[in-house]
Amino acid sequence: MPYLFYCTDGEGAQQLRQDHMQAHLAYVEGILERMCVAGPLRDAPGSPVSGSCFIFATESRDEALRLLQGDPYYQAGVFAEVSGHHLAAVAGEWVGGKLW
C-alpha cells in the first residue's frame, strides 16, 4: 500500500541538506525497492528546496514511518513538520489510468 509523507523544511534546513546530502542519497538508494516516488519540493522550478515528498510502498503506515525516520535528513532535523497519510492511488498515468 502506498503511504505519502509530506515534509516541510525547518530553519537551517538548506545547510543541513548540504551537510547530509550524500548520506541521504545513499540511504534512498538502499531502499529504492520500498519507494514509489520521492523528491524535493520547491515553490517553483529552480527555487530553493522547501521540503520533501516520499511515497513508500509498505504494508503499514508504521513501516513507512520507520523508513522515513531512518533517512539522514530526518535524523539531522531537516524537517520541521511531517504529515503522513495512506494514499489511495486510483487515477493517473502512474496507476495506468483509472481504477473504477
Backbone as ProteinMPNN parsed JSONL, in Angstrom:
{"seq_chain_A": "MPYLFYCTDGEGAQQLRQDHMQAHLAYVEGILERMCVAGPLRDAPGSPVSGSCFIFATESRDEALRLLQGDPYYQAGVFAEVSGHHLAAVAGEWVGGKLW", "coords_chain_A": {"N_chain_A": [[0.829, -1.171, 0.0], [0.504, 2.256, -0.731], [2.023, 4.915, 1.068], [2.059, 8.275, 1.78], [4.317, 10.83, 2.595], [4.598, 14.114, 3.52], [6.901, 16.504, 3.882], [7.978, 19.361, 5.529], [10.499, 21.749, 5.378], [12.593, 22.954, 8.045], [13.971, 25.717, 9.95], [17.232, 26.561, 8.97], [17.493, 24.408, 7.317], [18.535, 24.308, 4.696], [21.349, 24.312, 4.932], [21.659, 22.005, 6.486], [20.707, 20.114, 4.66], [22.735, 20.248, 2.717], [24.917, 19.368, 4.261], [24.228, 16.716, 4.825], [23.594, 15.459, 2.471], [24.914, 13.437, 0.863], [24.795, 11.151, 2.511], [22.025, 10.954, 2.741], [21.261, 10.463, 0.038], [22.556, 8.001, -0.371], [21.152, 6.457, 1.466], [18.561, 6.546, 0.353], [19.069, 5.203, -2.074], [19.484, 2.684, -1.023], [16.963, 1.858, -0.243], [15.32, 1.832, -2.426], [13.581, -0.088, -3.557], [11.437, 0.012, -1.909], [10.198, 2.366, -2.354], [7.808, 4.38, -4.045], [7.904, 6.855, -5.26], [9.92, 9.765, -4.809], [11.106, 12.987, -3.772], [12.5, 16.367, -3.829], [10.737, 19.324, -2.718], [9.694, 22.38, -4.153], [8.924, 25.882, -4.418], [8.793, 26.867, -6.971], [10.177, 25.864, -10.162], [13.672, 25.681, -9.899], [13.775, 27.29, -7.653], [14.665, 27.599, -4.124], [14.852, 24.55, -2.201], [12.086, 23.513, -0.309], [11.068, 21.47, 1.117], [10.255, 17.937, 1.279], [8.903, 15.118, -0.482], [7.734, 11.888, 0.01], [6.754, 8.751, -1.176], [6.026, 5.756, -0.004], [6.082, 2.213, -0.516], [4.592, 0.148, 1.404], [3.373, -2.171, 3.914], [2.149, -1.027, 6.073], [1.403, 2.089, 7.793], [3.078, 2.581, 9.949], [5.371, 1.119, 9.259], [6.164, 2.529, 6.967], [6.68, 4.999, 8.162], [8.865, 4.305, 9.768], [10.775, 3.887, 7.756], [11.028, 6.512, 6.785], [11.989, 7.749, 9.124], [14.479, 6.602, 9.26], [15.955, 7.976, 7.438], [18.756, 10.035, 6.792], [18.295, 12.832, 6.521], [15.936, 13.211, 7.988], [16.827, 12.379, 10.511], [18.761, 14.313, 11.004], [17.284, 16.549, 11.465], [16.198, 18.096, 9.418], [13.534, 18.397, 8.662], [10.798, 20.291, 9.737], [8.105, 19.868, 9.997], [6.059, 17.011, 9.555], [3.818, 15.192, 7.671], [1.855, 12.373, 7.375], [0.157, 9.984, 5.378], [-2.143, 7.436, 4.272], [-2.222, 6.673, 0.865], [-4.602, 6.515, -1.527], [-4.18, 5.543, -4.454], [-5.804, 6.019, -7.28], [-6.209, 7.029, -9.821], [-4.648, 8.208, -12.799], [-1.61, 8.608, -14.715], [0.485, 7.152, -13.53], [-0.809, 5.046, -12.274], [-1.836, 3.719, -14.343], [-4.117, 4.721, -15.624], [-7.414, 4.652, -14.676], [-8.992, 3.333, -11.75], [-11.643, 2.619, -11.487]], "CA_chain_A": [[0.0, 0.0, 0.0], [1.307, 3.482, -0.72], [1.907, 5.897, 2.143], [2.671, 9.534, 1.384], [4.8, 11.713, 3.653], [4.873, 15.475, 3.074], [7.817, 17.021, 4.9], [8.292, 20.769, 5.353], [11.797, 22.082, 5.957], [12.672, 23.878, 9.162], [15.021, 26.729, 9.912], [18.57, 25.997, 8.801], [17.417, 23.166, 6.544], [19.384, 24.331, 3.496], [22.691, 23.879, 5.328], [21.563, 20.597, 6.886], [20.614, 19.324, 3.43], [24.095, 20.183, 2.144], [25.78, 18.576, 5.138], [23.815, 15.31, 4.902], [23.084, 15.018, 1.169], [25.482, 12.167, 0.403], [24.217, 10.084, 3.333], [20.61, 10.856, 2.351], [21.17, 9.793, -1.266], [22.943, 6.6, -0.174], [20.031, 5.805, 2.138], [17.49, 6.388, -0.64], [19.468, 4.122, -2.979], [19.358, 1.422, -0.308], [15.555, 1.476, -0.034], [14.566, 2.134, -3.658], [12.524, -1.064, -3.808], [10.338, 0.329, -0.995], [9.696, 3.703, -2.699], [7.098, 4.592, -5.305], [8.494, 8.084, -5.785], [10.367, 10.697, -3.769], [11.848, 14.106, -4.322], [12.412, 17.642, -3.129], [9.647, 20.239, -3.037], [10.105, 23.768, -4.392], [7.799, 26.755, -4.753], [8.83, 26.973, -8.432], [11.416, 25.273, -10.665], [14.87, 26.468, -9.671], [13.766, 27.989, -6.366], [15.234, 26.759, -3.062], [14.067, 23.425, -1.705], [11.311, 23.88, 0.88], [10.592, 20.257, 1.768], [10.408, 16.685, 0.538], [7.754, 14.23, -0.566], [8.092, 10.476, -0.114], [5.654, 7.795, -1.232], [6.593, 4.439, 0.269], [5.258, 1.033, -0.758], [4.719, -0.682, 2.596], [2.127, -2.791, 4.376], [1.528, -0.229, 7.123], [1.91, 3.443, 7.991], [4.214, 2.488, 10.879], [6.531, 0.665, 8.489], [6.582, 3.661, 6.135], [7.258, 5.994, 9.062], [10.215, 3.829, 10.133], [11.661, 4.173, 6.621], [11.29, 7.945, 6.806], [12.814, 8.056, 10.294], [15.834, 6.12, 9.001], [16.616, 8.877, 6.49], [19.65, 11.006, 7.436], [17.67, 14.155, 6.591], [15.02, 13.182, 9.131], [17.631, 12.274, 11.727], [19.509, 15.568, 11.198], [16.363, 17.625, 11.798], [15.871, 18.929, 8.256], [12.098, 18.618, 8.555], [10.117, 20.892, 10.887], [6.775, 19.251, 10.052], [5.882, 15.813, 8.743], [2.435, 14.735, 7.606], [1.831, 11.079, 6.694], [-1.196, 9.516, 5.065], [-2.331, 6.393, 3.269], [-2.577, 7.251, -0.426], [-5.413, 5.652, -2.377], [-3.843, 5.906, -5.837], [-6.878, 5.432, -8.085], [-6.289, 7.577, -11.171], [-3.47, 8.897, -13.292], [-0.659, 7.88, -15.557], [1.286, 6.216, -12.73], [-1.593, 3.854, -11.937], [-2.291, 3.129, -15.595], [-5.458, 5.203, -15.99], [-8.317, 4.773, -13.532], [-9.3, 2.028, -11.127], [-13.083, 2.431, -11.287]], "C_chain_A": [[0.88, 1.243, 0.0], [0.968, 4.388, 0.461], [2.715, 7.116, 1.759], [3.081, 10.323, 2.617], [5.21, 13.035, 3.017], [5.669, 16.128, 4.192], [8.192, 18.46, 4.561], [9.597, 21.078, 6.07], [11.67, 23.075, 7.098], [13.783, 24.895, 8.951], [16.388, 26.047, 9.835], [18.615, 24.753, 7.932], [18.343, 23.158, 5.337], [20.795, 23.839, 3.827], [22.69, 22.411, 5.752], [21.462, 19.684, 5.676], [21.994, 19.163, 2.79], [24.971, 19.232, 2.949], [25.483, 17.083, 5.074], [23.364, 14.728, 3.566], [23.624, 13.654, 0.743], [24.921, 10.99, 1.198], [22.748, 9.867, 2.988], [20.474, 10.088, 1.035], [21.55, 8.324, -1.164], [21.808, 5.826, 0.497], [18.902, 5.54, 1.149], [17.835, 5.253, -1.605], [19.3, 2.755, -2.326], [17.932, 0.957, -0.091], [14.698, 1.722, -1.272], [13.407, 1.18, -3.904], [11.307, -0.82, -2.919], [9.682, 1.67, -1.33], [8.939, 3.671, -4.022], [7.696, 5.795, -6.022], [8.916, 8.947, -4.597], [11.094, 11.849, -4.443], [11.658, 15.376, -3.524], [11.217, 18.46, -3.608], [10.202, 21.645, -3.17], [8.856, 24.586, -4.694], [7.669, 26.949, -6.258], [10.12, 26.315, -8.905], [12.601, 26.221, -10.453], [14.905, 27.227, -8.358], [14.329, 27.052, -5.291], [14.288, 25.638, -2.645], [13.372, 23.848, -0.413], [10.768, 22.665, 1.625], [10.855, 19.047, 0.902], [9.095, 15.923, 0.553], [8.279, 12.808, -0.767], [6.802, 9.683, -0.231], [6.285, 6.417, -1.136], [5.589, 3.347, -0.056], [5.48, 0.076, 0.413], [3.362, -1.257, 2.981], [1.421, -1.96, 5.439], [2.147, 1.165, 7.173], [3.119, 3.412, 8.913], [5.493, 2.068, 10.166], [7.061, 1.797, 7.601], [7.244, 4.738, 6.996], [8.66, 5.581, 9.507], [11.209, 4.081, 9.003], [12.012, 5.655, 6.589], [12.235, 8.298, 7.953], [14.254, 7.563, 10.149], [16.631, 7.025, 8.075], [17.514, 9.863, 7.239], [19.09, 12.427, 7.485], [16.727, 14.234, 7.792], [15.815, 13.215, 10.429], [18.391, 13.562, 12.034], [18.594, 16.746, 11.535], [16.052, 18.566, 10.654], [14.399, 19.315, 8.267], [11.508, 19.174, 9.851], [8.752, 20.246, 11.092], [6.724, 18.069, 9.105], [4.418, 15.407, 8.831], [2.411, 13.44, 6.806], [0.43, 10.539, 6.544], [-1.138, 8.3, 4.15], [-2.777, 7.075, 1.985], [-3.356, 6.221, -1.235], [-5.192, 6.091, -3.819], [-4.849, 5.236, -6.773], [-6.97, 5.982, -9.505], [-4.978, 8.26, -11.522], [-2.562, 7.987, -14.089], [0.108, 6.818, -14.771], [0.527, 4.963, -12.339], [-2.207, 3.223, -13.189], [-3.702, 3.538, -15.99], [-6.308, 5.417, -14.766], [-8.659, 3.385, -13.019], [-10.777, 1.868, -10.811], [-13.734, 2.073, -12.591]], "O_chain_A": [[1.908, 1.265, 0.677], [-0.196, 4.597, 0.803], [3.902, 7.017, 1.45], [2.307, 10.47, 3.562], [6.043, 13.081, 2.111], [5.176, 16.287, 5.309], [8.659, 18.751, 3.46], [9.779, 20.711, 7.231], [10.772, 23.917, 7.121], [14.44, 24.922, 7.91], [16.655, 25.081, 10.549], [19.658, 24.11, 7.82], [18.885, 22.109, 4.985], [21.365, 23.04, 3.085], [23.609, 21.662, 5.418], [22.055, 18.605, 5.657], [22.369, 18.066, 2.374], [25.679, 18.395, 2.386], [26.388, 16.266, 5.251], [22.814, 13.627, 3.525], [22.853, 12.801, 0.304], [24.606, 9.947, 0.624], [22.278, 8.73, 2.947], [19.664, 9.167, 0.933], [20.924, 7.482, -1.808], [21.536, 4.68, 0.141], [18.35, 4.441, 1.11], [16.975, 4.429, -1.918], [19.005, 1.774, -3.009], [17.705, -0.214, 0.215], [13.475, 1.81, -1.169], [12.361, 1.593, -4.406], [10.247, -1.397, -3.162], [8.722, 2.071, -0.672], [9.361, 3.029, -4.984], [7.959, 5.758, -7.224], [8.333, 8.862, -3.516], [11.629, 11.706, -5.542], [10.784, 15.465, -2.661], [10.75, 18.313, -4.738], [11.07, 22.057, -2.401], [7.853, 24.052, -5.167], [6.57, 27.168, -6.767], [11.072, 26.214, -8.13], [12.534, 27.405, -10.787], [15.95, 27.756, -7.979], [14.456, 25.849, -5.521], [13.068, 25.778, -2.731], [13.983, 24.46, 0.463], [10.089, 22.807, 2.643], [11.587, 19.119, -0.085], [8.286, 16.06, 1.47], [9.15, 12.563, -1.601], [5.859, 9.913, 0.526], [6.979, 5.965, -2.047], [4.383, 3.534, 0.109], [6.431, -0.705, 0.417], [2.332, -0.867, 2.431], [0.232, -2.156, 5.689], [3.249, 1.397, 6.674], [4.086, 4.139, 8.687], [6.569, 2.6, 10.44], [8.272, 1.994, 7.501], [8.253, 5.319, 6.599], [9.548, 6.427, 9.611], [12.356, 4.447, 9.257], [13.172, 6.013, 6.386], [13.178, 9.066, 7.766], [15.149, 8.053, 10.838], [17.844, 6.865, 7.939], [17.079, 10.465, 8.221], [19.394, 13.161, 8.424], [16.732, 15.224, 8.524], [15.508, 13.99, 11.335], [18.64, 13.869, 13.199], [19.08, 17.829, 11.858], [15.68, 19.716, 10.885], [14.053, 20.444, 7.917], [11.694, 18.602, 10.925], [8.296, 20.093, 12.225], [7.27, 18.11, 8.002], [3.853, 15.292, 9.919], [2.897, 13.406, 5.676], [-0.385, 10.622, 7.463], [-0.21, 8.149, 3.356], [-3.627, 7.965, 2.021], [-2.819, 5.17, -1.587], [-5.938, 6.92, -4.342], [-4.762, 4.035, -7.031], [-7.731, 5.455, -10.316], [-4.292, 8.814, -10.663], [-2.732, 6.768, -14.125], [0.353, 5.721, -15.273], [1.138, 3.922, -12.095], [-3.009, 2.294, -13.089], [-4.409, 2.762, -16.632], [-5.99, 6.246, -13.913], [-8.619, 2.399, -13.756], [-11.137, 1.062, -9.953], [-14.947, 1.872, -12.64]]}, "name": "protein", "num_of_chains": 1, "seq": "MPYLFYCTDGEGAQQLRQDHMQAHLAYVEGILERMCVAGPLRDAPGSPVSGSCFIFATESRDEALRLLQGDPYYQAGVFAEVSGHHLAAVAGEWVGGKLW"}
